[in-house]
Amino acid sequence: MSDSRRIPCVVAFQRTGREVEVPGGQLLLEVIEQAGLEVSSLCRGGSCGTCRARLLAGTPVIENSHGLRRAQRDEGWILTCSARTVPGQRIVLDL
């Protein structure tokens, strides 16, 4: 494991008040599922848009956002199946 993956990323869920520490590079959809929260996800590849969540803080690595319209991206929506945690960051989702 590289040194950067040893530094955790904190993912906070605003509505539920839950917060977890995870390794950098983990998909946010996986983090959500591991935290026991429910989010729809059909394609798990960034094209259907069902796993979207509003990003309130932080800057995850976005691999794909084809399943979102420009207006949705501008409003802070991300696809959790295509967004990865970043070591040392705090990411806050409206979940």
DRENBA-125989 format. One record per residue: residue in three letters; residue number from 1; x, y, z of N, C-alpha, C in turn. Coordinates in Angstrom, 3 decimals, always signed. Example, Ala and Ser with C-alpha at 12.3 -4.5 7.8 and 13.67 -1.06 7.14 Angstrom:
BEGIN
r;k;n.px;n.py;n.pz;ca.px;ca.py;ca.pz;c.px;c.py;c.pz
ala;1;+13.190;-5.690;+7.800;+12.300;-4.500;+7.800;+13.200;-3.300;+7.800
ser;2;+12.850;-2.250;+7.080;+13.670;-1.060;+7.140;+12.900;+0.030;+7.870
END
This chain:
BEGIN
r;k;n.px;n.py;n.pz;ca.px;ca.py;ca.pz;c.px;c.py;c.pz
met;1;+0.856;-1.180;+0.000;+0.000;+0.000;+0.000;+0.896;+1.235;+0.000
ser;2;+0.607;+2.172;-0.894;+1.421;+3.382;-0.962;+1.157;+4.261;+0.256
asp;3;+2.095;+5.170;+0.525;+1.955;+6.047;+1.690;+0.688;+6.896;+1.626
ser;4;+0.307;+7.367;+0.432;-0.879;+8.221;+0.336;-2.154;+7.449;+0.679
arg;5;-2.191;+6.149;+0.429;-3.389;+5.363;+0.764;-3.478;+5.100;+2.261
arg;6;-2.403;+5.302;+2.991;-2.425;+5.114;+4.443;-3.066;+6.305;+5.151
ile;7;-3.077;+7.446;+4.485;-3.706;+8.637;+5.045;-5.203;+8.530;+4.760
pro;8;-6.037;+8.494;+5.779;-7.474;+8.297;+5.531;-8.144;+9.539;+4.946
cys;9;-9.274;+9.282;+4.359;-10.180;+10.329;+3.910;-11.404;+10.214;+4.815
val;10;-11.918;+11.325;+5.263;-13.137;+11.323;+6.074;-14.311;+11.620;+5.141
val;11;-15.316;+10.760;+5.196;-16.538;+10.980;+4.427;-17.668;+11.168;+5.433
ala;12;-18.306;+12.321;+5.360;-19.401;+12.655;+6.276;-20.706;+12.688;+5.496
phe;13;-21.759;+12.202;+6.138;-23.092;+12.179;+5.555;-23.942;+13.182;+6.333
gln;14;-24.208;+14.301;+5.713;-24.841;+15.449;+6.370;-26.177;+15.107;+7.030
arg;15;-27.077;+14.504;+6.299;-28.433;+14.263;+6.822;-28.458;+13.246;+7.954
thr;16;-27.617;+12.235;+7.873;-27.638;+11.192;+8.897;-26.699;+11.487;+10.055
gly;17;-25.758;+12.415;+9.844;-24.797;+12.739;+10.890;-23.687;+11.702;+11.028
arg;18;-23.655;+10.730;+10.138;-22.619;+9.692;+10.201;-21.345;+10.187;+9.547
glu;19;-20.244;+9.609;+9.974;-18.931;+9.978;+9.449;-18.046;+8.739;+9.500
val;20;-17.314;+8.481;+8.414;-16.430;+7.318;+8.362;-15.065;+7.725;+7.831
glu;21;-14.060;+6.974;+8.238;-12.713;+7.136;+7.686;-12.458;+5.981;+6.747
val;22;-11.979;+6.296;+5.544;-11.719;+5.276;+4.539;-10.390;+5.572;+3.852
pro;23;-9.817;+4.576;+3.200;-8.582;+4.818;+2.459;-8.828;+5.731;+1.257
gly;24;-7.805;+6.433;+0.843;-7.889;+7.221;-0.374;-8.047;+6.292;-1.565
gly;25;-8.767;+6.751;-2.566;-8.950;+5.991;-3.785;-10.171;+5.104;-3.808
gln;26;-10.946;+5.087;-2.747;-12.133;+4.236;-2.691;-13.312;+4.944;-3.353
leu;27;-14.125;+4.189;-4.083;-15.320;+4.764;-4.699;-16.313;+5.201;-3.624
leu;28;-16.890;+6.366;-3.797;-17.855;+6.861;-2.818;-19.081;+5.956;-2.722
leu;29;-19.487;+5.333;-3.811;-20.617;+4.401;-3.751;-20.308;+3.254;-2.792
glu;30;-19.084;+2.742;-2.839;-18.678;+1.671;-1.924;-18.676;+2.166;-0.478
val;31;-18.219;+3.384;-0.266;-18.196;+3.964;+1.085;-19.618;+4.062;+1.626
ile;32;-20.530;+4.535;+0.793;-21.933;+4.676;+1.194;-22.513;+3.318;+1.575
glu;33;-22.275;+2.331;+0.737;-22.798;+0.991;+1.000;-22.183;+0.391;+2.263
gln;34;-20.884;+0.559;+2.456;-20.214;+0.028;+3.640;-20.700;+0.714;+4.915
ala;35;-21.148;+1.957;+4.784;-21.670;+2.694;+5.946;-23.115;+2.297;+6.252
gly;36;-23.687;+1.433;+5.414;-25.044;+0.966;+5.653;-26.133;+1.897;+5.158
leu;37;-25.745;+2.865;+4.334;-26.726;+3.792;+3.779;-27.197;+3.268;+2.425
glu;38;-28.385;+3.658;+2.053;-28.933;+3.195;+0.782;-28.859;+4.290;-0.256
val;39;-28.418;+3.896;-1.442;-28.411;+4.778;-2.600;-28.691;+3.895;-3.810
ser;40;-29.514;+4.380;-4.709;-29.788;+3.616;-5.925;-28.543;+3.566;-6.783
ser;41;-28.367;+2.451;-7.476;-27.251;+2.335;-8.416;-27.579;+1.225;-9.399
leu;42;-27.721;+1.591;-10.643;-28.065;+0.613;-11.659;-26.845;+0.181;-12.472
cys;43;-26.209;+1.124;-13.148;-25.134;+0.750;-14.078;-23.766;+0.622;-13.408
arg;44;-23.556;+1.355;-12.321;-22.278;+1.387;-11.608;-21.117;+1.781;-12.527
gly;45;-21.438;+2.508;-13.588;-20.415;+2.915;-14.540;-20.475;+4.380;-14.931
gly;46;-21.340;+5.154;-14.291;-21.372;+6.591;-14.533;-22.256;+7.054;-15.665
ser;47;-23.103;+6.177;-16.195;-23.918;+6.631;-17.311;-25.402;+6.760;-17.010
cys;48;-25.925;+6.094;-15.971;-27.373;+6.153;-15.736;-27.780;+7.296;-14.802
gly;49;-26.910;+7.709;-13.905;-27.200;+8.831;-13.016;-27.983;+8.488;-11.762
thr;50;-28.303;+7.212;-11.530;-29.124;+6.876;-10.368;-28.386;+6.997;-9.041
cys;51;-27.078;+6.914;-9.046;-26.316;+6.959;-7.787;-25.888;+8.374;-7.416
arg;52;-26.500;+9.355;-8.021;-26.067;+10.738;-7.783;-26.329;+11.161;-6.344
ala;53;-25.454;+12.034;-5.890;-25.580;+12.648;-4.567;-25.018;+14.054;-4.671
arg;54;-25.513;+14.916;-3.821;-25.004;+16.291;-3.829;-23.761;+16.371;-2.953
leu;55;-22.705;+16.899;-3.536;-21.444;+17.113;-2.842;-21.517;+18.460;-2.140
leu;56;-21.373;+18.457;-0.809;-21.448;+19.690;-0.033;-20.075;+20.267;+0.277
ala;57;-19.059;+19.401;+0.361;-17.695;+19.863;+0.651;-16.711;+18.805;+0.201
gly;58;-15.497;+19.250;-0.122;-14.440;+18.352;-0.545;-14.325;+18.288;-2.062
thr;59;-13.274;+17.640;-2.507;-13.046;+17.491;-3.931;-12.613;+16.064;-4.261
pro;60;-13.577;+15.164;-4.385;-13.226;+13.804;-4.781;-12.701;+13.797;-6.218
val;61;-12.005;+12.736;-6.573;-11.543;+12.562;-7.947;-12.739;+12.059;-8.753
ile;62;-13.167;+12.840;-9.722;-14.321;+12.496;-10.552;-13.812;+11.823;-11.824
glu;63;-14.195;+10.572;-12.006;-13.755;+9.825;-13.179;-14.718;+9.971;-14.348
asn;64;-16.000;+10.178;-14.066;-16.999;+10.203;-15.110;-18.234;+10.922;-14.587
ser;65;-18.828;+11.737;-15.417;-20.080;+12.388;-15.022;-21.047;+12.439;-16.202
his;66;-20.938;+11.468;-17.108;-21.797;+11.432;-18.291;-23.274;+11.309;-17.944
gly;67;-23.591;+10.691;-16.810;-24.978;+10.492;-16.415;-25.638;+11.715;-15.806
leu;68;-24.926;+12.835;-15.784;-25.479;+14.077;-15.223;-25.563;+15.150;-16.300
arg;69;-26.601;+15.941;-16.219;-26.691;+17.097;-17.107;-25.772;+18.195;-16.567
arg;70;-25.407;+19.100;-17.406;-24.528;+20.223;-17.025;-25.099;+20.979;-15.829
ala;71;-26.401;+21.247;-15.840;-27.040;+21.984;-14.741;-26.902;+21.214;-13.428
gln;72;-27.018;+19.893;-13.468;-26.861;+19.090;-12.255;-25.432;+19.192;-11.719
arg;73;-24.463;+19.107;-12.610;-23.058;+19.244;-12.179;-22.830;+20.621;-11.573
asp;74;-23.399;+21.644;-12.188;-23.251;+23.010;-11.675;-23.886;+23.182;-10.296
glu;75;-24.908;+22.371;-10.001;-25.584;+22.425;-8.699;-24.884;+21.565;-7.645
gly;76;-23.781;+20.927;-8.017;-23.011;+20.162;-7.040;-23.274;+18.675;-7.015
trp;77;-24.039;+18.150;-7.956;-24.304;+16.720;-7.999;-23.092;+15.975;-8.553
ile;78;-22.827;+14.801;-7.990;-21.777;+13.915;-8.489;-22.362;+12.506;-8.596
leu;79;-21.690;+11.667;-9.356;-22.056;+10.255;-9.439;-21.144;+9.504;-8.480
thr;80;-21.722;+8.901;-7.475;-20.911;+8.252;-6.436;-20.174;+7.023;-6.956
cys;81;-20.653;+6.444;-8.068;-19.968;+5.282;-8.639;-18.733;+5.682;-9.427
ser;82;-18.572;+6.984;-9.647;-17.456;+7.478;-10.452;-16.649;+8.552;-9.737
ala;83;-16.763;+8.589;-8.416;-16.032;+9.577;-7.618;-15.232;+8.834;-6.552
arg;84;-13.956;+9.153;-6.447;-13.066;+8.468;-5.514;-12.601;+9.395;-4.393
thr;85;-12.399;+8.792;-3.235;-11.906;+9.538;-2.080;-10.463;+9.960;-2.303
val;86;-10.067;+11.000;-1.606;-8.713;+11.550;-1.709;-8.085;+11.539;-0.309
pro;87;-6.875;+10.988;-0.171;-6.230;+10.952;+1.132;-6.145;+12.334;+1.777
gly;88;-6.471;+12.390;+3.050;-6.365;+13.635;+3.808;-7.514;+14.588;+3.641
gln;89;-8.480;+14.254;+2.817;-9.612;+15.157;+2.600;-10.808;+14.803;+3.467
arg;90;-11.680;+15.773;+3.596;-12.994;+15.573;+4.219;-14.021;+15.836;+3.127
ile;91;-14.802;+14.822;+2.815;-15.833;+14.907;+1.792;-17.178;+14.833;+2.502
val;92;-18.045;+15.770;+2.197;-19.364;+15.810;+2.817;-20.421;+15.645;+1.737
leu;93;-21.286;+14.647;+1.935;-22.366;+14.373;+1.001;-23.708;+14.649;+1.662
asp;94;-24.668;+15.081;+0.873;-26.013;+15.341;+1.376;-26.798;+14.036;+1.410
leu;95;-26.403;+13.155;+2.290;-27.058;+11.857;+2.479;-27.293;+11.644;+3.966
END
